[in-house]
Amino acid sequence: MHAIAVDVPGGPEQMRWNEVPDPIAAPGEVLIDITATAVNRADLLQRQGHYPPPPGASPILGLECAGMIAGHGPGVSSPPLGTPIVALLSGGGYAQRVAVPVQQVMAVPSGVDLITAGAVAEVACTVWSNLAMTAHVQAEEWVLIHGGGSGVGTFAIQVARAMGAHVAVTAGSAAKLDACRELGADVCINYKEQDFVEQVIDCTGGTGPDVILDNLGAAYLERNVTALARNGRLVTIGLQGGTKAELNINTLLRKNASITCTSLRGRPISEKALICEQVQQYVWPWIAAGIVRPVIDRVLPITDAALAHALIAEGAITGKLGLAVA
């Protein structure tokens, strides 16, 4: 088969569509003929040598895919061959074929084509696991989503609204803020021109947000904690703003607030299986009903993966960027 190989860690130019050995389905796994995948920030970090795959995972980039069941490993007999599916991967999506634990395979959401579906699994599992399973967002609470124009951000706005929450977002351009507003964000903050702490405290009547979904890490830590409401929950899912920061713990203590840092890729199969099960139970019906929709900026052929990475790095994408494989 062919896959995107990274010659040496570095820039997008290191990526090549080369012939590589076919994957073999281990016990408990299925083989998937990939129709489409998508670019995630983690892929850029791995390409640069900063985010190695977990032990036993494919070294090939790509954390999600959509396609058809093409084979079964020992002990697995379903889904049947030829079944269209989406899958949450630990690696291997930038390829023509991948092996994945069957527990991480999900049905294609109703009304979603396979190309679009290639950009759904990672973002849906990330958003649901953090907003519902970690932060326990409740109806009428305020949720602040940093990076509202990103793949996670655009999906999180809709899921938070479907859960009955009020949503504030940050983004760096008028176009991205407009997109967030169209998706249902109640308050849109341009972080380049406005102080998000002041804005979000003001819009919540002085209390601050109950939940903050943060992709910046260190750069926003102190200000996030300052903004949080009493009993607030800060959930950090990215480190684009660095890994080290100083924090006055007394501020957190006085608010009875909490900070949780999560990742999806390195979780054990049992945890991923539960997330996938809940995503199918709760999120897929919202997609089928048109309450939540995948936001895909554009789809490029997999052979243009280097261009796709460059566009993501430039911040030129709103929502997800898909890669068509088949």
N, C-alpha and C positions, 0 to 999 in steps of 0.2 A: 504494500500500500504506500501512499504518499502522506507526508505530514510536514508541518513546519518544524524545521530543525534550527536551533540556535548554535551557530558555529562556535562562538565564544561569547561570554557575557558582554553586553554593550548596547549599542544603539539599535534602532529598527533595522538598519542595514545588515545586521548579523543574521536575520531570519531568511531561511531558504526553504522552498517547497521541494523536498527531497524524498527519495525512496527510503523507507525504513522497514524493519521487520513487522509482520502482522502481529497484533496482540493475540494472546491465547486466554480464553475464559477459564479462570480458576474455579474451584468449587464455590458455589453460591453466587457466581457471576453470570452475566449475559454479555453477548457481543452485540454491538450496535453499528449498523451502517449509517454513518453520520450524514445528514442532509444539511445541517447548519449549526453554527456555534456563535459565540459572541465574545467581545473583548471586555475584560474586567481589569480594573486598576492593578490587581494582583498579578496579572499576566505581564504588565510592564515591569513590575518589580522583579519577577522571576527572570525575565529576559536580561535584566541588568545584573543578575547574580545576587540579589538581595532577599529573595524569598524562595528558598529551595522547597521542592515538594516533600510532603511527609514520607516517612519510610514506607516503601512498598508501592508508592504511587508512581504513575507514569511520569517520566521527565518531560514529556511533551506539554506545551502550554495548552490552556483551555479548561475551564472549570464547569462547563455546561454544554449540553448539546440537545438536538432533536434529530430523530431519524427512525430507522426501522430495526426491529429485533432480527439479528442475523445468525444467532447461535446461542446455545446454552452450555454452561459449564456443568460439571458433575453435581447432581443433586438439584438441578433446576430444570423445570419443564414449561414454565410460563413466564412472561406472556408468550403466546404462540409466535412462531416465525412470521415475519412480515407485519407485526403489529406496530403502528406508529406510536412513538413514546417521546417523552423528554426525560433527561437524566441530569442529576447533580453529580459532578465529577470531582475527583481530587487532582486530576490532570488528564491530558490526552485528548482534549476537545479539538485541537487544531490538526485534525487528521481525518482520513477517510473511514477509519474504524476504531472503536475503543471497547475495552472490557470494563465493566462496572458492576459492583454488587447489586443484585436485583432489588434490594431494599431501597436503593436510591433512584429507581426508575419510577416514573409517574406517567399517568395518562396525559395525552395532549389536551389542554383546556378546550372546551367546546367553543367552536367558532374561530379558533386560532390556526392559521396555516403553519406548516412545518418550518418554513423559513423564519417566521416571526417567533415560533415556539423555541427556536434555538437560543433565544435571548431572554427566556423567562425563568428557567429553573433557579439559577443562582440568585437573581434579584428577589424572586418570590420567597425563597427559603431564608435569605438574609433578612428581609424586612419582617416576615412573620415571626421568625425565631426571636428577633430583638424587640419588636413592638409588643407582641402578644405573649410570648413565652418567657421573656426576660423582664421587660418593663411593665408588663401587665396593664397596658393602657386601658383606661375606663372611659365610658361615654361622658362627654362634657369636660374632660380634662383638656389641657393645652399641651400640644406637642410641638417642640421646636426642632426642625430638621435642617441641619447644615448641608450645604451642597444640594439644594432643592432641584437643580436642573440636571443632576447626574442620573444614572440609571437607577441607583438605589433611591435617590431623592424623589424622582418622579413617581416611582412605584409606592414609596412610603407615604407620600401625600394622600394618595387614593385609598390605601389600606387604612390609614389613620382616620380618614373621613368615614370610611365604611364601618369603622368601629365606633363611630359617634363622637370622635374627638374634634377639637378645634385645632387648626394647623397654622403655624408660622414657619416661614422658611428664610434661609439666607441664600443668596446667589450673587454673582459678580457682574451681571449685565441685565439691561432692560429686557432683552429678548428672552433670557432664561426666566426672569421674574414673571414675564407675561405668560410663559408656558406653565409656570407653577400656578399662577392665578387661574388659568383655564382648567387646570386639573383639580381645583378646589381649595387651594391654599387661601386662608382667610387674611393673612398678613404676609406681605412680601418685603424683605429687607435687603437692600443693596449693601453688602458688607464693605464695599470700597468707599461708600459715601456716608454710611450711617453706622452708629454704634449699636450693634445688635442687642447688647445688654439693655440699654436704655429703651430701645424700641419694643423689645418683647416684654419687659416689665410694664411699660406703659399700656400695651395692648391687652395685657391680662389684668388690668385694674390694680397694678402694683404688687401682685402676688408672684409673678414669674411663671415659667412653664413647669408643668408637672413632670414632663419627660423631655429630655434632649437626646436626639440621635446625632452623634458627632463622628465625623470622618477626619478631623484635623489632629486630634490627640493633644500633644503638649502645647501647641500654639494657642489653643482655646481653653485649656483646662481651668485656669483661674477664673476667666470670665464666665465660663459655663457654670461653675459652682456659684459665682456671684449671682447669676441670673436665676438659678433654680428656685422653685417654690419650696415651702416647707414640705417635708416628706417627698421631695423630688427625686427623680432617678435619672442620672446621667449614664447613658450607654455609649461607650466609645467603640467604634467598629473599624476605624482607620487611623493611620498615623502620618497623614500627608503633611502635618505641621510639626513633625518631630516626635521623639520618644521620651524626652526628659524635661520635667518642669517642676517648679517649686510650688507647693500648695499649703496654705494655712488650714490645717485640718479642723481648727476651731470653727471656721465658717461652715464646713460640712456638718460638724457636730451640732451646732446651734440650730441648723435646719432639719436635723434628723434625716439627712439626705444620704444618698448612696451613689457610688460610682461602680459600674460594672464594665469590664472590657471583654469583648467576645470576638471570636473568629469562627468561621464555618468550616474551612478546608480541613483543619487538623482534628476535627471531632471524630470520635469513634463511630463506627457504622451504626451502632444502636441508637445514638443520638440523632444522626442524620436520618435514620429510618423514621423516627418519631416526627421530626420536622417535616419530612416529605409527606407523611400520613396526614398531618394536620393541614398542610398547604392544600392538599387535594380536598380535604373535608371542608375547609373554610374559604380559601382564596379562590380556588377554581370556580365555585358557584358564583362568586362576585364577577369573575371575568365572563362567565357564560351569560350573566344578566346585564353586562355592560356597565357595571358599577366601577370596575377596575379594568384598565386596559394597558397592555404593554406599550411603552413609548419607544419607538425605534426611529432614531434620527436618519439612519441610512443602512443599507446592506451592501457590502463589498464582497467580491470573490475572495476566497481564502488565499489566493496567490497575491492579493494586495494587503496581506496582513501587516506588512511594514508601514504602509500608508495609514492603515487603521490605527496602529499604535501611535503614529505621529499626530494624528488628529485628536486622539484622546489626550495625549500629553499637552497639546496646545489648548485644551479646553474648548475645542471647536464643536463639541457634540452635546446635544440636549437629549437625555434619555440614554438608550443603549445603541451600540454600533454592532450590527450583525455581520457574520461572515458566512457566505454560502459555500458549502463544500461540494455537494453533489451537482 
